[in-house]
Every structure is written in structure tokens, then in C-alpha cells.
Amino acid sequence: MKFNYTLDKDNKIIECHEIPFDATKPFIETNEIIRLGIDKVIDGKFVKVADEVKISRIAELKRLLADSDYLCLKHADGALSDEEYAETRAQRQAWRDEINSLEN
């Protein structure tokens, strides 16, 4: 179903309606129950509050990976030994595993 919506300053849906539908106004398409004042629209997509926590955690984990990319390069260039890089490698794998888990 398609719904036109209105958001508050925190991107929470404060109003939505299916009829009359106006394709020229912001809308989302979902079969989920929309909880006014709780659920959000982020980047044009309907997000249940529980999903928002996942999205935030995934973004944080990706930042951690990006912030440690330089250590990968140092290891690849030989500036860090396998032993020096082992802990970072294990941590980065744990972050990737958590991302994969959250995305599933």
C-alpha cells in the first residue's frame, strides 16, 4: 500500500493517509502497520524504530572498519608484521560478522 505522510523534525511519521493518494507528495510503500509518532522515514524509506537501532549500529561498525583501513594498508605494505596485525584482523572480522548478522 502507498501512503502519503508528514514528518516531524525527528523524521517521525506524525500523519499518513492512503486516500486520497497524491503521487506528487512524499509517500512510502509498505504493508507494515505504521505507528504515528514512533516510526520514521529516513532517506525516503519507511523505518520501524527497532530497525533504526540496527541501521545505526551498522553505520557505526562501518565507520570502525573505515577508521582501521590504514592498518590494513600498513600490513599490506609490510609496515606491520602478521603478529602486530593479528588483533586488528580479528576485530575487523568480528565487526564484519556483526554487520552480516544485523543485515540478515
C-alpha positions as CSV (number, residue, x, y, z in Angstrom):
1,M,0.0,0.0,0.0
2,K,1.1,3.5,-0.7
3,F,0.8,6.3,1.9
4,N,1.4,10.0,1.8
5,Y,3.0,11.2,5.0
6,T,4.0,14.1,7.1
7,L,7.1,14.1,9.4
8,D,8.1,16.0,12.5
9,K,11.6,17.4,13.0
10,D,12.9,14.0,14.1
11,N,11.7,12.3,10.9
12,K,8.9,10.6,12.9
13,I,5.7,10.0,10.9
14,I,3.0,12.2,12.5
15,E,0.4,11.8,9.8
16,C,-0.2,9.4,7.0
17,H,-3.1,8.5,4.7
18,E,-3.8,6.2,1.8
19,I,-6.8,8.1,0.4
20,P,-6.7,10.4,-1.3
21,F,-3.3,9.4,-2.6
22,D,-1.2,12.1,-4.2
23,A,1.9,10.8,-6.1
24,T,3.3,14.4,-6.3
25,K,3.7,14.5,-2.5
26,P,6.1,12.4,-0.3
27,F,4.9,8.8,0.0
28,I,6.1,5.4,1.2
29,E,5.1,2.0,0.2
30,T,4.7,-0.6,2.9
31,N,2.4,-3.4,4.2
32,E,3.7,-2.7,7.7
33,I,1.5,-1.1,10.4
34,I,2.6,2.5,10.8
35,R,2.9,3.7,14.3
36,L,2.4,7.5,14.3
37,G,5.0,9.4,16.4
38,I,7.2,6.4,16.6
39,D,8.1,5.0,13.1
40,K,10.2,7.1,10.8
41,V,11.1,7.9,7.2
42,I,14.8,8.0,6.6
43,D,16.2,8.8,3.1
44,G,12.7,8.2,1.7
45,K,12.4,4.7,3.2
46,F,10.0,3.6,5.9
47,V,11.9,2.5,9.1
48,K,10.4,0.7,12.1
49,V,12.1,2.0,15.3
50,A,13.6,-1.4,16.0
51,D,15.2,-1.3,12.5
52,E,16.6,2.2,13.2
53,V,18.8,0.8,16.0
54,K,20.1,-1.8,13.6
55,I,20.8,0.8,10.9
56,S,22.6,3.0,13.5
57,R,24.8,0.1,14.7
58,I,25.7,-1.0,11.1
59,A,26.8,2.6,10.3
60,E,28.9,2.6,13.5
61,L,30.5,-0.7,12.6
62,K,31.3,0.5,9.0
63,R,32.9,3.7,10.5
64,L,35.1,1.5,12.7
65,L,36.1,-0.5,9.7
66,A,36.9,2.6,7.7
67,D,38.8,4.1,10.6
68,S,41.1,1.0,10.7
69,D,41.6,0.7,7.0
70,Y,45.0,2.4,7.3
71,L,46.2,-0.5,9.4
72,C,45.3,-2.9,6.6
73,L,47.4,-0.8,4.2
74,K,50.3,-0.8,6.7
75,H,50.2,-4.5,6.9
76,A,49.9,-4.9,3.1
77,D,52.9,-2.7,2.7
78,G,54.9,-4.7,5.3
79,A,55.0,-1.9,7.9
80,L,53.1,-4.2,10.3
81,S,54.0,-7.8,10.8
82,D,51.4,-10.6,10.8
83,E,51.7,-10.7,14.6
84,E,51.2,-7.0,15.0
85,Y,48.2,-7.0,12.7
86,A,46.6,-10.2,14.2
87,E,44.4,-8.4,16.8
88,T,43.2,-5.8,14.3
89,R,42.4,-8.5,11.8
90,A,40.3,-10.4,14.3
91,Q,38.5,-7.3,15.4
92,R,37.7,-6.2,11.9
93,Q,36.3,-9.8,11.2
94,A,34.2,-9.5,14.3
95,W,32.8,-6.2,13.0
96,R,32.0,-7.7,9.6
97,D,30.4,-10.7,11.2
98,E,28.1,-8.4,13.3
99,I,27.2,-6.3,10.2
100,N,26.3,-9.5,8.3
101,S,24.2,-10.7,11.2
102,L,22.4,-7.4,11.5
103,E,21.7,-7.2,7.8
104,N,20.1,-10.7,7.8
